[in-house]
Amino acid sequence: MAAERFPAPAMAVRATDGRRAELILTGDIRAGLLRELERCLGAPPLSEADEWIVDMSEVTGIDLACAYALLQAAERQPETATLTVRGARHAVQRTLHHAGLDAVAVMEK
């Protein structure tokens, strides 16, 4: 049986328009990436967007520290802002739930 290949951990931010931004995460998102994740979450275009989309379809795992960083960033946004998490695997969704992110985000498959 061939070894399964996982994408290298990475993150990218894309502004889709003036009010919407997308954060694309790939690989295993762990504490070693926490500072970079927090920097992305606190900088434009995410910090200025009314609607966030977090694409997690290529995320193989996330630790609680990074999931909590997503929660904190979402809680700093105005009440009218929306956060949608797309494509997270079951294990990733479970970690996001443990951090409380599902209370402030729409979770899409």
C-alpha positions in Angstrom: 0.0 0.0 0.0 1.4 3.4 -1.0 1.9 6.0 1.7 -0.8 8.7 1.7 0.6 12.2 0.9 -0.6 15.1 2.9 -0.1 18.7 1.9 2.5 20.8 3.6 1.1 23.1 6.2 0.3 26.5 4.7 -2.1 29.4 4.8 -3.1 32.0 2.3 -5.5 34.9 2.4 -7.5 36.1 -0.6 -9.8 39.1 -0.8 -12.8 38.1 -2.9 -14.3 41.6 -2.7 -14.2 44.6 -0.4 -16.4 42.9 2.2 -15.5 39.2 1.9 -12.1 37.4 2.5 -11.1 33.8 2.3 -8.5 32.1 4.5 -7.2 28.9 2.9 -5.5 26.5 5.2 -3.7 23.3 4.2 -1.9 20.5 6.0 -1.5 19.9 9.7 -2.2 23.3 11.5 -0.3 23.1 14.8 1.2 25.5 17.4 4.3 26.0 15.2 2.1 28.0 12.8 0.2 29.9 15.6 2.0 33.2 15.2 1.6 33.2 11.4 -2.1 32.3 11.8 -2.7 35.1 14.3 -0.8 37.5 12.0 -3.1 36.5 9.1 -6.2 36.8 11.2 -5.3 40.3 12.5 -4.3 41.8 9.2 -6.2 43.0 6.2 -8.1 41.8 4.3 -9.4 39.5 7.0 -9.5 42.1 9.7 -11.5 44.4 7.5 -13.9 41.8 6.0 -17.6 41.5 7.0 -17.7 37.9 5.8 -14.9 35.3 6.3 -14.7 32.0 4.6 -12.2 29.5 6.0 -11.5 26.8 3.5 -10.3 23.7 5.5 -10.8 21.1 2.8 -7.1 20.4 2.7 -6.5 20.5 6.5 -5.4 17.1 7.9 -5.4 18.2 11.5 -5.6 21.3 13.8 -4.7 21.7 17.4 -6.7 23.4 20.0 -4.4 26.4 20.2 -4.9 27.2 16.5 -8.7 26.5 16.7 -8.9 28.8 19.7 -7.0 31.5 17.7 -9.7 31.3 15.0 -12.4 31.6 17.7 -10.7 34.7 19.3 -10.4 36.4 15.9 -14.1 35.7 15.1 -15.1 37.1 18.5 -13.2 40.3 17.8 -15.3 40.9 14.7 -18.5 43.0 14.8 -21.7 41.1 15.5 -22.8 41.6 11.9 -19.7 39.7 10.6 -20.1 36.1 9.5 -17.7 33.2 9.6 -18.1 30.1 7.4 -15.8 27.1 7.8 -15.9 24.9 4.6 -14.7 21.4 4.0 -13.3 20.4 7.4 -12.8 16.7 8.0 -14.7 15.1 10.9 -11.6 15.1 13.2 -11.0 18.8 12.4 -14.6 19.7 13.1 -14.4 17.9 16.4 -11.4 20.1 17.4 -13.2 23.2 16.3 -16.2 22.2 18.3 -14.0 21.6 21.4 -12.6 25.2 21.0 -16.2 26.5 20.7 -15.8 27.8 17.1 -19.1 26.1 16.0 -20.9 28.5 18.3 -19.9 31.5 16.2 -19.4 30.0 12.8 -21.4 28.2 10.1 -19.9 24.8 9.5 -20.3 23.6 5.9 -19.1 20.2 4.5 
